[in-house]
Amino acid sequence: MALVGLATMTNALAGVPPSRPEVDAPELAHLGPFPVGLRTIKLVQHDQADLLAFVADQVPSRADRILTVDIWYPAAAGQAAGTGEYSASLESETPGRYARFRIPSLSLRNARSANGRFPLVIVSHGRRNATVTLSWLTENLASKGYVVAAIRHEDPSDISSFWFTEPLLRRPLDIAFVAGRLQDLLAAEGLIDPRRTALIGYSMGGYGVLAAAGAQIDPAAAEQVPGGMLLPYAAGGPLRDTLIVRNLKAVVALAPSGGGPPSMWGRQGLEGISAPLLLIAGDRDHTIDYARGAHAFFEGARRAHRYLLTFEGAGHAIGLNYAPQAMRSTLWDLSWFEDPVWRKERIIGVNLHMITAFLDLYVKEDLTRAPYLDGLVPEASSGEWPVNKGVRFDAYSPGTSGITVWKGFQRNYAEGLRLEQKQSQGDTESSQ
């Protein structure tokens, strides 16, 4: 048993795709039945305010914005799993310089798609991240019958004057535009059901998906973006409704930014969200304050049925793959990917399990997934599972018959997690 555990704990160094969870992953984390296809398209959003070309006291420049989108999808049976790699880069400790790396992949580029109309999931990465650094999520969900479209936002370097404000403007605009275009294009192909759409965002992408889900940007906070470019999309602005993604069934935000100071939502802006919401964060996040971020968002999104999954002791790096070998030689590079306390492979397994349960329940309307989320003891470590010699050591908790370990978790492997839940306003507001 020890040798098996040792082998699986070295996935990060053994060329195993991050979308393939380790042996200690909860039940729903594991890959689904579909091979995974991948294709890349470009979309053009015409006549956009160009913040990067802005000069003070002048009318903002306008230009077409070209967005590259990577689309992972369920592929037809009989096609071999891919054995390739993704390549990408992230900014080094010296601004303007980049560290390159490769990530193992199981996707097959331009594979034939499986028959069926699948739900659409739009994914928005963190500031200066790359879409393939979330392949743990994109490949895994595609194997389970989702079409997953991740936007390459191409954020400016930290050497830019607009390194922070440009994503404040572009994240919600990019997400709303791509979601609308793909709902039309992929539905016309027969690949998706546009009535079943979900949004997932990490860090700055978390801010973006909340705005695209209906959270109203506070005009005072919008003034951070030069030239008043964000103001038309803020609360009361003439273009606010253009940010809203239609047919939205669920929203997932991992370590979401936007809590400030100043808060992007003001006092009541989060009440604009009505779709079911899953927030995931570490309570020791030194990049985005947990109290002003995910926890405040959980309290403020009163019109949404919402969950808050907290990794106790974890920081901000909960959204990317485990660190590739090329990113393990300096602490800066490693910190893009790895948490100081939690093993990243473990974080990925937990995230995949909970996100799968959430999307299956609220997007696919699979009611069998409700027990994986509802009625759980708030502190996972307080769950009880009396020793039974007739049960395998690696059995998954059924969550019944006096067993209160979170459903789908293994005995002794539901530690350091907290799940809170609140009903939407209008129902009886309760916390579990």
PyMOL commands that set and color helices and strands:
alter all, ss='L'
color gray80, all
select helices_A, chain A and resi 2-8+11-13+27-29+51-53+131-143+165-189+204-212+219-222+226-228+231-233+240-243+269-272+294-300+325-327+331-337+344-362+367-372+380-382
alter helices_A, ss='H'
color red, helices_A
select strands_A, chain A and resi 36-49+62-74+85-91+98-104+108-109+118-124+147-152+192-202+248-254+277-282+306-311+417-422
alter strands_A, ss='S'
color yellow, strands_A
deselect
rebuild
show_as cartoon
